[in-house]
Amino acid sequence: MGPWSRVRVAKCQMLVTCFFILLLGLSVATMVTLTYFGAHFAVIRRASLEKNPYQAVHQWAFSAGLSLVGLLTLGAVLSAAATVREAQGLMAGGFLCFSLAFCAQVQVVFWRLHSPTQVEDAMLDTYDLVYEQAMKGTSHVQRQELAAIQDMFLCCGKRSPFSRLGSTEADLCQGQEAAREDCLQGIRSFLRIHQQVASSLTSIGLALTVSALLLSSFLWFAIRSGCSLDRKGKYTLAPRACGRQPQEPSLFRRSQGGPTHCLRSEADAIGPRRYSGSLRWLQDNDAAPGPLSRHLPAHREGVWPHPPPTPAKRDSPK
């Protein structure tokens, strides 16, 4: 496979990769929106506590998700435009965006490996605080918040061996609510599904980002070296010359050993009526030079032209 074929294949792969990265950015944006405005997360975030443990983690996750979506979308758009237009600057901008997106995803993976239960612990701590305040206090608002959380996750109470409110928990879950699962297990089950989707998107994003980095770097060097070039994108008009670049208009330039078809093409371009005589004179001059007698007055029967008359002599005065 020649270099031109490799560049064409790389350009097609780059366009396909940019398309899938745009789809990935759309998926991440949908997940970030559901995380921020979703009812399951919003009911935990809006709990009226002096210090909500989940709120800080929630804001950090939302900001990181929006930044990742912006970097992926901008990198895909710049790289696709650079591939079509063969623009070196746009390709460098796309490579920079993909590099930042790759660093952000590596940081997310490291955070997931180092603290795999941070989000889960923050949500469970928030529920524990709301539960304890609702059981201890007499405020109707706190009981409404606890009931909203339990209705959202379809759970009731918590069955913890470390609970100190065992005498009061029996009055909380009555009737059909008593058949519901423990709220701690319900929250863990919901977060497990959410984290599996996030891990899948992160893995796909890492694979696509690495592919985009390799392709963008290869195409950048190809554009820089000038071997990619189905079209450069910039066109310049050069003067038409026959054999060499003309220094003066070709109509009044005597050709030096050039072929006569160039003059004919110029005659066709200018017009057959206006400059036909001049072009015929040029074509005659392009032929081999004739003898010197051709440029002298013609003689007849060996008689040369008469010499110029001599002035009459005057007699000197005596």
GULUMKOL-297418 format. One record per residue: residue number from 1; residue in one letter; x, y, z of N, C-alpha, C, O in turn. Coordinates in steps of 0.05 Angstrom, whole numbers, always signed. Each point is the difference from the previous one (the first is absolute). Layout:
N
NUM:A:X:Y:Z:X:Y:Z:X:Y:Z:X:Y:Z
...
//
This chain:
318
1:M:+17:-24:+0:-17:+24:+0:+18:+25:+0:+17:+3:+17
2:G:-22:+14:-37:+16:+24:-2:-7:+21:+20:-19:-3:+15
3:P:+36:+24:-14:-6:+21:+20:-26:+15:-4:-14:+7:+19
4:W:+6:-3:-45:-25:+13:-6:-24:-17:+10:-19:+11:+11
5:S:+21:-37:-15:-22:-18:+9:-1:+0:+30:-22:+0:+12
6:R:+45:+0:+2:-1:+0:+29:-12:+26:+11:-15:-1:+20
7:V:+21:+23:-33:-12:+25:+9:-30:+1:-4:-15:+10:+17
8:R:+6:-20:-40:-29:-1:-5:-14:-18:+21:-21:+7:+10
9:V:+33:-30:-4:-12:-17:+20:-1:+13:+27:-19:-2:+15
10:A:+41:+16:-8:+1:+15:+26:-21:+22:+1:-12:+4:+21
11:K:+8:+9:-43:-21:+22:+0:-28:-12:+4:-16:+11:+14
12:C:+11:-33:-27:-26:-13:+3:-4:-10:+29:-21:+4:+12
13:Q:+42:-16:-1:-1:-9:+28:-4:+24:+19:-14:-3:+20
14:M:+27:+25:-26:-3:+24:+17:-29:+10:+0:-10:+8:+21
15:L:-2:-7:-44:-28:+10:-2:-19:-19:+15:-18:+9:+14
16:V:+23:-35:-17:-17:-20:+15:+4:+3:+30:-19:-1:+15
17:T:+44:+4:-7:+6:+3:+29:-13:+25:+11:-11:+0:+22
18:C:+12:+22:-37:-13:+25:+9:-30:-3:+3:-12:+11:+18
19:F:+0:-27:-36:-29:-5:+2:-7:-15:+25:-18:+7:+14
20:F:+34:-28:-8:-5:-15:+25:+6:+16:+25:-13:-3:+21
21:I:+33:+21:-23:+5:+17:+23:-22:+19:+5:-7:+6:+23
22:L:-5:+4:-44:-24:+18:+4:-23:-16:+13:-14:+11:+17
23:L:+10:-36:-26:-20:-16:+13:+6:-5:+29:-17:+0:+18
24:L:+43:-5:-12:+8:-3:+28:-4:+25:+16:-10:-2:+23
25:G:+16:+25:-34:-5:+25:+14:-29:+4:+5:-8:+10:+22
26:L:-10:-17:-41:-28:+2:+5:-9:-19:+22:-17:+7:+16
27:S:+28:-31:-15:-7:-19:+21:+9:+10:+28:-15:-2:+19
28:V:+39:+13:-18:+10:+10:+25:-17:+24:+9:-5:+3:+24
29:A:-2:+14:-43:-17:+24:+7:-27:-9:+10:-11:+12:+19
30:T:-1:-33:-31:-25:-11:+10:+3:-10:+29:-18:+4:+17
31:M:+39:-19:-12:+5:-11:+26:+4:+22:+21:-10:-2:+22
32:V:+26:+22:-30:+5:+23:+19:-26:+14:+6:-5:+8:+23
33:T:-12:-4:-43:-26:+14:+4:-18:-17:+19:-13:+11:+18
34:L:+12:-37:-23:-16:-17:+17:+11:-1:+29:-15:-1:+19
35:T:+41:+3:-17:+12:-1:+27:-6:+26:+16:-5:-1:+24
36:Y:+5:+23:-39:-5:+26:+14:-30:+5:+5:-8:+9:+21
37:F:-8:-14:-42:-29:+6:+3:-17:-25:+5:-24:+3:+3
38:G:+36:-26:-1:-16:-24:+5:-12:+0:+28:+11:+12:+19
39:A:-34:-24:-17:-15:+1:+25:+14:-15:+22:-1:+8:+23
40:H:+14:-31:-29:+13:-15:+21:+23:+15:+13:+4:-1:+24
41:F:+11:+16:-40:+23:+15:+11:-9:+27:+11:+11:+9:+20
42:A:-32:+3:-32:-9:+26:+10:-13:-3:+28:+3:+19:+16
43:V:-17:-41:-11:-13:-2:+26:+21:-3:+23:-5:+8:+22
44:I:+28:-19:-29:+21:-2:+20:+15:+27:+3:+7:+8:+22
45:R:-4:+5:-45:+15:+25:+1:-15:+22:+14:+12:+18:+12
46:R:-39:-18:-14:-16:+21:+12:-7:-4:+29:-16:+15:+11
47:A:+28:-34:+1:-6:-5:+28:+10:+24:+17:+22:+9:-3
48:S:-40:+0:+21:+7:+24:+16:+17:-8:+24:-11:-5:+22
49:L:+37:+5:-27:+19:-7:+21:+19:+23:+3:+5:+16:-18
50:E:+7:-15:+42:+21:+21:+4:+24:-5:-18:+11:+19:-10
51:K:-4:-44:+7:+22:-6:-18:-7:-26:-15:-1:-22:+12
52:N:-5:+25:-38:-8:-23:-16:+25:-13:-12:+14:+12:-16
53:P:-7:-36:+24:+24:-13:-11:-1:-5:-30:+21:-1:-13
54:Y:-45:-3:+2:-2:-7:-28:+2:+24:-18:+7:-3:-24
55:Q:-13:+26:+33:-2:+24:-17:+26:+7:-13:+1:+7:-23
56:A:+21:-8:+38:+27:+6:-11:+8:-20:-21:+10:+8:-21
57:V:-15:-34:+26:+7:-20:-20:-18:+4:-25:+10:-4:-23
58:H:-34:+11:+27:-18:+4:-23:+9:+23:-17:+0:-2:-25
59:Q:+7:+24:+37:+10:+23:-16:+26:-6:-15:+3:+8:-23
60:W:+15:-23:+36:+25:-7:-13:-5:-18:-24:+12:+4:-21
61:A:-30:-24:+24:-5:-18:-22:-14:+14:-23:+6:-5:-24
62:F:-23:+24:+30:-14:+15:-21:+20:+18:-16:-1:+1:-24
63:S:+19:+12:+38:+20:+17:-13:+19:-16:-17:+7:+8:-23
64:A:+2:-31:+34:+18:-17:-16:-13:-11:-25:+12:-2:-21
65:G:-37:-6:+24:-15:-10:-24:-3:+21:-21:+3:-6:-24
66:L:-11:+30:+32:-3:+21:-20:+26:+7:-14:+1:+5:-24
67:S:+21:-4:+39:+26:+5:-12:+8:-21:-20:+10:+6:-21
68:L:-15:-31:+28:+7:-22:-18:-17:+1:-25:+10:-5:-22
69:V:-35:+11:+24:-18:+3:-23:+10:+22:-19:+1:-3:-24
70:G:+6:+26:+36:+10:+22:-16:+26:-7:-15:+3:+7:-23
71:L:+16:-20:+37:+25:-7:-13:-4:-20:-22:+12:+2:-22
72:L:-28:-22:+26:-5:-21:-20:-14:+12:-25:+8:-6:-22
73:T:-28:+23:+27:-15:+12:-23:+18:+19:-15:+0:-1:-25
74:L:+15:+18:+38:+17:+19:-14:+23:-14:-15:+6:+7:-22
75:G:+5:-28:+34:+21:-14:-14:-10:-15:-24:+14:+0:-21
76:A:-38:-11:+22:-11:-14:-23:-6:+20:-23:+5:-6:-23
77:V:-17:+29:+30:-6:+19:-21:+25:+11:-13:+1:+2:-24
78:L:+19:+5:+40:+25:+11:-11:+14:-21:-17:+10:+7:-22
79:S:-9:-31:+31:+14:-21:-15:-14:-6:-26:+13:-5:-21
80:A:-40:+4:+21:-15:-5:-25:+4:+22:-20:+5:-5:-23
81:A:-6:+30:+33:+5:+23:-18:+28:+0:-11:+5:+6:-23
82:A:+15:-13:+40:+28:-1:-9:+4:-22:-20:+16:+3:-19
83:T:-30:-25:+22:+3:-22:-19:-11:+7:-27:+11:-7:-21
84:V:-34:+20:+20:-12:+8:-25:+16:+22:-14:+4:-1:-24
85:R:+4:+21:+39:+14:+23:-11:+30:-2:-1:+14:+16:-12
86:E:-4:-37:+25:+29:-4:+2:+14:+24:+12:+19:+11:-11
87:A:-30:-2:+34:+10:+23:+14:+17:-9:+23:-9:-15:+18
88:Q:+34:+24:-18:+19:-9:+21:-7:+11:+27:+3:-14:+20
89:G:-11:+39:-18:-7:+13:+25:-24:-13:+13:+0:-5:+24
90:L:-21:-1:-39:-24:-13:+11:+7:-28:+10:-11:-9:+20
91:M:+28:-5:-34:+8:-27:+9:+15:+2:+26:-4:-18:+18
92:A:+21:+38:-15:+14:+3:+26:-19:+7:+22:+3:-10:+23
93:G:-24:+26:-28:-20:+6:+20:-16:-25:+8:-5:-4:+24
94:G:-2:-13:-43:-14:-25:+6:+18:-18:+17:-10:-14:+18
95:F:+36:+12:-25:+18:-17:+16:+2:+10:+28:+1:-16:+19
96:L:+0:+42:-15:+1:+11:+28:-25:-6:+15:+1:-8:+24
97:C:-25:+10:-36:-25:-7:+14:-1:-29:+7:-9:-7:+22
98:F:+17:-11:-40:+0:-28:+6:+20:-7:+22:-4:-18:+16
99:S:+27:+32:-15:+19:-4:+21:-11:+7:+27:+3:-15:+20
100:L:-17:+38:-18:-12:+8:+25:-23:-19:+8:-3:-7:+24
101:A:-12:-2:-43:-22:-20:+5:+12:-26:+10:-11:-13:+18
102:F:+33:+4:-30:+13:-24:+9:+10:+2:+29:-3:-18:+16
103:C:+15:+41:-9:+9:+4:+27:-23:+0:+20:+2:-10:+22
104:A:-24:+23:-30:-24:+0:+18:-11:-28:+4:-8:-6:+23
105:Q:+7:-10:-44:-11:-27:+4:+19:-18:+16:-9:-17:+15
106:V:+35:+21:-18:+19:-14:+16:-3:+7:+30:+2:-17:+17
107:Q:-7:+43:-12:-5:+8:+27:-25:-12:+12:-1:-7:+23
108:V:-20:+4:-40:-25:-12:+9:+5:-30:+7:-10:-10:+20
109:V:+25:-3:-38:+6:-29:+5:+16:-3:+26:-5:-18:+16
110:F:+25:+35:-12:+16:-1:+24:-17:+5:+25:+3:-13:+21
111:W:-21:+32:-23:-18:+6:+23:-19:-24:+6:-5:-6:+23
112:R:-5:-7:-45:-17:-23:+5:+15:-23:+12:-11:-15:+17
113:L:+36:+11:-24:+16:-21:+12:+9:+6:+29:+1:-18:+17
114:H:+4:+43:-13:+10:+8:+27:-23:+3:+20:+3:-8:+23
115:S:-26:+19:-32:-23:+3:+18:-25:-10:-14:-17:+16:-9
116:P:+14:-42:+8:-23:-11:-15:-27:+4:+13:-21:-1:-14
117:T:+20:+6:+40:-26:+3:+14:-4:+28:+11:-16:+4:+18
118:Q:+29:+16:-30:-2:+27:+11:-28:+11:-4:-12:+12:+18
119:V:+1:-15:-43:-27:+10:-5:-21:-15:+15:-18:+11:+11
120:E:+22:-38:-9:-19:-16:+15:+0:+7:+30:-21:+3:+12
121:D:+45:+1:-1:+1:+7:+28:-12:+28:+5:-13:+4:+21
122:A:+17:+15:-40:-12:+26:+4:-30:-1:+0:-13:+14:+16
123:M:+1:-29:-34:-29:-2:-1:-11:-15:+25:-20:+8:+11
124:L:+33:-29:-3:-9:-15:+24:+3:+17:+25:-17:-1:+18
125:D:+38:+16:-16:+3:+18:+24:-22:+21:+0:-10:+7:+22
126:T:+4:+4:-45:-22:+20:-1:-27:-13:+8:-15:+13:+15
127:Y:+10:-37:-24:-25:-13:+8:+0:-6:+30:-21:+3:+13
128:D:+43:-11:-2:+2:-5:+28:-6:+25:+17:-14:-2:+20
129:L:+24:+25:-29:-4:+25:+15:-30:+8:-2:-12:+8:+20
130:V:+1:-11:-44:-29:+6:-2:-17:-19:+16:-19:+8:+13
131:Y:+26:-33:-12:-15:-20:+15:+1:+5:+30:-20:-1:+14
132:E:+44:+7:-5:+3:+5:+29:-15:+25:+9:-12:+1:+21
133:Q:+14:+21:-38:-14:+24:+8:-30:-4:-1:-15:+12:+16
134:A:+5:-27:-35:-29:-5:-2:-10:-17:+24:-22:+4:+10
135:M:+39:-22:+0:-8:-17:+22:+2:+15:+27:-16:-4:+18
136:K:+36:+21:-16:+4:+15:+25:-18:+24:+2:-11:+6:+22
137:G:+8:+9:-43:-13:+26:+1:-30:-3:-3:-11:-22:-6
138:T:-2:+44:+10:-29:+1:-2:-9:+17:-24:-24:+5:-3
139:S:+43:+4:-14:-6:+17:-23:-14:-17:-21:+9:-23:-7
140:H:-30:+34:-4:-14:-14:-22:+15:+1:-26:-3:-18:-16
141:V:+20:+38:+12:+16:+3:-25:+20:-23:-2:+4:-11:-22
142:Q:+9:+4:+43:+20:-21:+0:-12:-27:-6:+11:-17:-14
143:R:-35:+12:+24:-14:-25:-6:-9:+0:-29:+0:-22:-13
144:Q:-7:+44:+2:-8:+1:-29:+24:-6:-18:-2:-14:-20
145:E:+26:+25:+28:+24:-6:-16:+7:-29:+1:+7:-12:-20
146:L:-9:+0:+44:+6:-29:+2:-21:-16:-16:+8:-20:-13
147:A:-33:+27:+14:-20:-14:-16:+4:+3:-30:-4:-19:-15
148:A:+14:+43:+6:+5:+4:-28:+23:-18:-9:-1:-11:-22
149:I:+22:+8:+38:+23:-17:-7:-9:-29:-2:+7:-14:-18
150:Q:-23:+5:+38:-9:-28:+0:-19:-6:-23:+1:-21:-11
151:D:-18:+40:+4:-18:-4:-23:+16:+0:-26:-8:-15:-19
152:M:+29:+30:+17:+16:+2:-25:+15:-26:-5:+1:-11:-22
153:F:+11:+0:+44:+16:-25:-3:-17:-25:+5:+11:-22:+0
154:L:-37:+25:+6:-18:-22:+6:+12:-18:+22:+3:-24:-3
155:C:+3:+37:+25:+12:-14:+23:-13:+12:+26:-16:+18:-1
156:C:+23:-30:+23:-10:+10:+25:+19:-7:+23:+6:-23:+5
157:G:+2:+44:+9:+17:-3:+23:+27:-12:-6:+8:+0:-24
158:K:+6:-9:+44:+26:-13:-3:+3:-21:+21:-8:+4:+23
159:R:+19:-25:-30:+5:-22:+18:+29:-2:+6:+15:-16:-12
160:S:-6:+33:+30:+28:+1:+7:+4:-11:+28:-15:+8:+18
161:P:+34:-25:-13:+5:-9:+27:+11:+21:+19:-1:-3:+24
162:F:+10:+26:-35:+11:+21:+16:-21:+22:+6:+7:+20:+11
163:S:-32:-25:-19:-21:+21:+4:-7:+2:+30:-3:-20:+14
164:R:+0:+45:-5:-8:+5:+28:-29:+7:+2:-10:+7:+22
165:L:-4:-8:-44:-28:+9:-1:-19:-23:-5:-20:+3:-15
166:G:+26:-26:+26:-15:-24:-6:-29:+2:+10:-18:-11:-13
167:S:+12:+24:+34:-27:+2:+11:-18:+18:-17:-24:-2:+0
168:T:+36:+21:-15:-16:+18:-16:-3:-9:-29:-19:+9:-13
169:E:+36:-27:+3:+0:-8:-28:-25:-17:-6:-9:-1:-23
170:A:-2:-11:+43:-24:-17:-5:-24:+16:-8:-17:-10:-15
171:D:+15:+35:+23:-22:+17:-7:+3:+13:-28:-19:+12:-10
172:L:+43:-14:-2:+5:+13:-25:-10:-16:-24:-13:+11:-18
173:C:+17:-37:+18:-8:-17:-23:-23:-17:+9:+3:-19:+16
174:Q:-26:+26:-26:-25:-15:+7:-15:-6:-26:+3:+14:-20
175:G:-18:-36:+21:-16:-7:-24:+17:-10:-22:+18:-17:+3
176:Q:-24:+27:-27:+15:-8:-24:+29:+9:+0:+18:-13:-12
177:E:-12:+34:+26:+27:+10:+2:+19:-19:+15:+24:+1:-4
178:A:-36:-17:+21:+17:-19:+15:+12:-21:-18:+20:-12:+7
179:A:-32:+7:-31:+10:-20:-19:+23:+10:-17:+12:-15:-15
180:R:-7:+41:+16:+21:+11:-16:+28:-8:+11:+2:-7:+23
181:E:+18:+10:-40:+27:-7:+8:+12:+22:+17:-11:+22:+2
182:D:+33:-28:+9:+15:+19:+16:+10:+23:-18:+9:-5:-22
183:C:-11:+30:+32:+8:+23:-16:+30:+0:-6:+8:+10:-21
184:L:+8:-20:+39:+29:-2:-5:+5:-18:-24:+17:+6:-16
185:Q:-31:-29:+15:+4:-18:-23:-12:+12:-26:+11:-4:-21
186:G:-33:+18:+24:-12:+12:-24:+18:+22:-12:+3:+1:-24
187:I:+9:+15:+41:+18:+21:-10:+25:-13:-13:+10:+10:-21
188:R:+1:-31:+33:+23:-13:-11:-6:-13:-27:+16:+1:-18
189:S:-39:-13:+16:-8:-13:-26:-2:+21:-22:+9:-5:-23
190:F:-22:+28:+29:-3:+20:-20:+27:+12:-8:+5:+4:-24
191:L:+13:+1:+43:+26:+11:-7:+18:-20:-15:+16:+8:-16
192:R:-20:-33:+21:+16:-20:-13:-6:+0:-30:+19:-2:-17
193:I:-44:+4:+9:-7:+2:-28:+11:+26:-13:+11:+0:-22
194:H:-13:+22:+37:+9:+25:-10:+31:+0:-4:+10:+10:-20
195:Q:+4:-22:+38:+29:-1:-2:+9:-19:-22:+21:+4:-12
196:Q:-36:-25:+7:+7:-18:-22:-2:+15:-27:+17:-4:-18
197:V:-38:+20:+15:-2:+15:-25:+22:+21:-2:+11:+4:-22
198:A:-4:+9:+44:+22:+20:-1:+27:-14:-6:+15:+12:-15
199:S:-10:-35:+25:+25:-14:-6:+1:-9:-29:+21:+1:-12
200:S:-44:-10:+1:+0:-7:-28:+6:+24:-18:+15:-3:-19
201:L:-28:+25:+25:+5:+24:-17:+29:+10:+3:+12:+9:-19
202:T:+0:-12:+43:+28:+8:+4:+18:-18:-16:+20:+10:-12
203:S:-25:-36:+12:+17:-19:-16:-2:+6:-30:+21:+0:-14
204:I:-45:+4:+4:-3:+6:-28:+13:+27:-7:+12:+3:-21
205:G:-15:+16:+39:+13:+26:-4:+30:-1:-1:+12:+13:-17
206:L:+0:-30:+34:+29:-3:-1:+9:-12:-26:+20:+9:-12
207:A:-34:-30:+3:+8:-13:-26:-3:+20:-23:+18:+2:-17
208:L:-40:+12:+15:-4:+19:-22:+20:+24:+2:+9:+9:-21
209:T:-3:+0:+45:+19:+22:+3:+28:-7:-9:+13:+15:-13
210:V:-4:-39:+21:+26:-9:-8:+2:-3:-31:+19:+8:-12
211:S:-40:-19:+0:-1:-3:-29:+1:+28:-13:+14:+4:-20
212:A:-29:+15:+31:+0:+27:-12:+27:+13:+3:+8:+15:-17
213:L:+5:-19:+40:+27:+11:+4:+20:-10:-21:+15:+15:-12
214:L:-15:-41:+7:+18:-12:-19:-6:+10:-29:+18:+7:-14
215:L:-44:-6:+7:-7:+8:-27:+5:+30:-4:+10:+8:-22
216:S:-16:+8:+41:+5:+29:-3:+30:+7:-2:+8:+17:-15
217:S:+8:-31:+31:+29:+5:-2:+11:-9:-27:+17:+13:-12
218:F:-26:-36:+1:+8:-10:-26:-8:+20:-22:+16:+6:-18
219:L:-41:+3:+19:-10:+18:-21:+14:+27:+2:+4:+14:-20
220:W:+3:-5:+44:+14:+25:+4:+27:-1:-14:+8:+19:-14
221:F:+7:-41:+18:+26:-2:-13:-3:-4:-30:+16:+10:-16
222:A:-38:-23:+7:-5:-3:-29:-6:+27:-13:+10:+5:-22
223:I:-26:+11:+35:-6:+26:-11:+24:+18:+0:+5:+15:-19
224:R:+11:-17:+40:+25:+16:+2:+20:-7:-22:+12:+17:-12
225:S:-10:-43:+7:+19:-9:-21:-11:+3:-28:+15:-2:-20
226:G:-42:+6:+17:-12:+5:-26:-5:-24:-16:-2:+2:-25
227:C:+0:-26:+37:-4:-24:-16:-29:-10:+3:-6:-23:-8
228:S:-12:+38:+20:-27:-10:+3:-18:+8:-22:-24:-5:+4
229:L:+30:+16:-24:-12:+24:-10:-18:-7:-23:+6:+3:-24
230:D:-29:-12:+31:-20:-2:-20:-7:+28:-10:-5:+4:-24
231:R:+4:+15:+41:-1:+29:-7:+11:+16:+23:-5:-7:+23
232:K:+18:+28:-30:+13:+16:+21:-19:+20:+12:+4:+9:+23
233:G:-24:-1:-37:-18:+20:+11:+6:+28:-8:-17:+18:+3
234:K:+41:-13:-15:+8:+27:-9:+9:-3:-28:+17:-17:-7
235:Y:-27:+34:-10:+8:+0:-29:+10:+28:-7:-10:+20:+8
236:T:+32:-20:-24:+12:+24:-10:+2:+0:-30:+4:-22:-12
237:L:-8:+44:+0:+2:+3:-29:+28:+6:-8:+11:+21:+8
238:A:+1:-37:-25:+27:+4:-10:-1:+8:-29:-18:-9:-14
239:P:+36:+26:+5:+0:+9:-28:+6:-24:-18:+17:-17:+6
240:R:-30:+16:-29:+4:-21:-19:+25:+4:-16:+4:+22:-11
241:A:+13:-42:+11:+25:+3:-14:+5:-24:-17:-10:-22:+6
242:C:+25:+25:-28:+6:-22:-18:+30:-6:+3:+17:+14:-11
243:G:-11:-34:+26:+28:-7:+5:+12:+14:+24:+13:-14:+16
244:R:-17:+40:-12:+10:+14:+23:-19:+23:+7:-18:+7:-16
245:Q:+21:+4:+39:-18:+22:+9:+6:+25:-16:+23:+9:-2
246:P:-43:+3:-10:+5:+24:-17:+7:+24:+17:-10:+4:+22
247:Q:+28:+12:-33:+8:+25:+12:-16:+23:-11:+0:+22:+12
248:E:-13:-25:-34:-16:+20:-13:-24:-13:-13:+0:-24:-3
249:P:-19:+39:-6:-23:-13:-13:+8:-18:-23:+16:+7:-16
250:S:-29:-30:+16:+8:-20:-20:-7:+8:-28:+10:-11:-20
251:L:-29:+30:+17:-8:+9:-27:+23:+14:-14:+2:-2:-25
252:F:+14:+17:+40:+22:+16:-12:+27:-12:+6:+21:+12:-5
253:R:-20:-37:+16:+25:-13:+5:+6:-19:-22:-16:-17:-8
254:R:+40:+19:-3:+9:-18:-21:+8:-26:+12:+18:-1:+17
255:S:-30:-21:-25:+6:-26:+12:+27:-8:-7:+9:+4:-23
256:Q:+5:-17:+42:+27:-10:-5:-1:-30:+0:+4:-13:+20
257:G:-8:+3:-43:+0:-29:-3:-25:-14:+10:+0:-25:+2
258:G:-21:+39:+4:-24:-12:+11:-17:-11:-22:+3:+8:-23
259:P:-20:-27:+29:-17:-12:-21:-21:+20:-9:-8:+18:+15
260:T:-1:-22:-39:-20:+18:-12:-28:-4:+11:-17:+17:-4
261:H:+12:-40:+17:-27:-5:+9:-7:+18:+24:-23:+5:+5
262:C:+44:+5:+9:-5:+19:+22:-11:+26:-11:-19:+11:+12
263:L:+30:-2:-34:-10:+25:-12:-28:-4:-11:-17:+19:+1
264:R:+12:-42:-11:-27:-5:-11:-21:+0:+23:-22:+10:-3
265:S:+30:-22:+26:-18:+0:+22:-5:+28:+10:-22:+7:+9
266:E:+43:+10:-10:-4:+28:+8:-18:+14:-20:-17:+17:+8
267:A:+20:-23:-32:-17:+12:-21:-29:-8:+4:-18:+16:-3
268:D:+13:-41:+10:-27:-9:+5:-12:+13:+25:-23:+7:+1
269:A:+41:-2:+20:-10:+13:+24:-6:+29:-4:-20:+10:+11
270:I:+36:+4:-27:-4:+29:-4:-22:+5:-20:-17:+18:+4
271:G:+16:-33:-25:-20:+5:-20:+12:-1:-28:+22:+11:-4
272:P:-36:-23:-15:+12:-3:-26:+0:+25:-17:+14:+1:-20
273:R:-29:+19:+27:-3:+23:-18:+19:+23:+7:+11:+13:-18
274:R:-8:-8:+44:+13:+24:+8:+30:-1:-3:+13:+18:-9
275:Y:-2:-41:+17:+29:-3:+1:+11:-21:-19:+22:-11:+4
276:S:-37:+5:-24:+9:-21:-18:+25:+8:-16:+18:-16:-4
277:G:-17:+42:-4:+24:+9:-14:+25:+0:+17:+21:-8:-10
278:S:-23:+17:+34:+23:+0:+18:+9:-28:+6:+24:-5:+1
279:L:-43:-13:+4:+8:-28:+6:+13:-13:-24:+18:-16:+3
280:R:-28:+23:-27:+13:-11:-24:+28:+10:-3:+17:-14:-9
281:W:-13:+40:+16:+27:+11:-1:+19:-14:+20:+23:-4:-5
282:L:-34:-3:+29:+16:-14:+19:+6:-28:-10:+23:-10:+4
283:Q:-42:-4:-15:+5:-26:-10:+21:+0:-22:+16:-18:-2
284:D:-16:+39:-16:+20:+1:-21:+28:+5:+12:+20:-11:-9
285:N:-19:+27:+30:+26:+6:+12:+10:-24:+16:+24:-2:+4
286:D:-42:-16:+5:+10:-23:+14:+14:-20:-18:+15:-17:+10
287:A:-18:+19:-36:+13:-18:-18:+30:+6:-2:+9:+19:+12
288:A:+6:-36:-26:+29:+3:-3:+6:+26:-15:-14:+6:-19
289:P:+34:+8:+27:+7:+26:-13:+9:-5:-29:+15:-19:-6
290:G:-24:+36:-12:+7:-2:-28:+25:+15:-7:+13:+11:+18
291:P:-4:-11:-43:+24:+14:-8:-4:+30:+2:-22:+10:+3
292:L:+46:+3:-3:-1:+30:+2:-13:+13:-23:-11:+22:+3
293:S:+13:-35:-26:-12:+13:-24:-30:+2:+2:-13:+15:-15
294:R:+2:-30:+34:-29:+1:+2:-9:+27:+11:-22:+9:-6
295:H:+39:+4:+22:-7:+25:+12:+8:+24:-17:-7:+23:+7
296:L:+21:-27:-30:+8:+22:-19:-20:+2:-22:-15:-18:-5
297:P:+15:+41:-8:-19:+4:-23:+5:-21:-22:+23:-6:-7
298:A:-44:-3:-3:+2:-21:-21:+13:+12:-25:-6:+23:-7
299:H:+23:-39:-8:+12:+9:-25:-10:-16:-23:-9:-23:+3
300:R:+10:+34:-25:-11:-13:-23:+22:-4:-21:+15:+18:-7
301:E:-13:-42:-2:+18:-8:-22:+28:+9:+6:+14:+9:-18
302:G:-5:-12:+43:+27:+6:+7:+7:+29:+1:+24:+6:+3
303:V:-42:+12:-5:+5:+29:+1:-5:+9:+28:-23:-3:+10
304:W:+42:+14:+3:-3:+10:+27:-13:+27:+0:+0:+13:-21
305:P:-10:-4:+41:-13:+27:+1:+21:+22:-6:+24:-4:+6
306:H:-34:+26:-17:+18:+23:-7:+11:+12:+25:-15:+2:+21
307:P:+40:+6:-22:+11:+14:+24:-13:+27:+4:-11:+11:-19
308:P:+13:+0:+42:-12:+26:+5:+14:+21:-17:+24:-2:-4
309:P:-39:+23:-6:+13:+21:-17:+20:+16:+16:-3:+5:+24
310:T:+26:+2:-39:+21:+16:+12:-6:+29:-4:-10:+7:-21
311:P:+16:+9:+40:-5:+29:-3:+18:+13:-22:+22:-10:-4
312:A:-32:+30:-10:+15:+13:-22:+23:+17:+11:-3:+13:+21
313:K:+25:-14:-36:+23:+15:+9:-2:+29:-10:-9:+6:-22
314:R:+16:+12:+39:+0:+29:-6:+29:+8:-6:+19:-9:+12
315:D:-17:+28:-32:+26:+11:-7:+9:+20:+21:-15:+18:+8
316:S:+39:-22:+0:+10:+18:+20:+3:+28:-11:+8:+2:-24
317:P:-12:+20:+37:+2:+27:-11:+30:+7:-4:+17:-6:+17
318:K:-13:+19:-38:+27:+8:-6:+6:+27:+11:+22:+10:-2
//
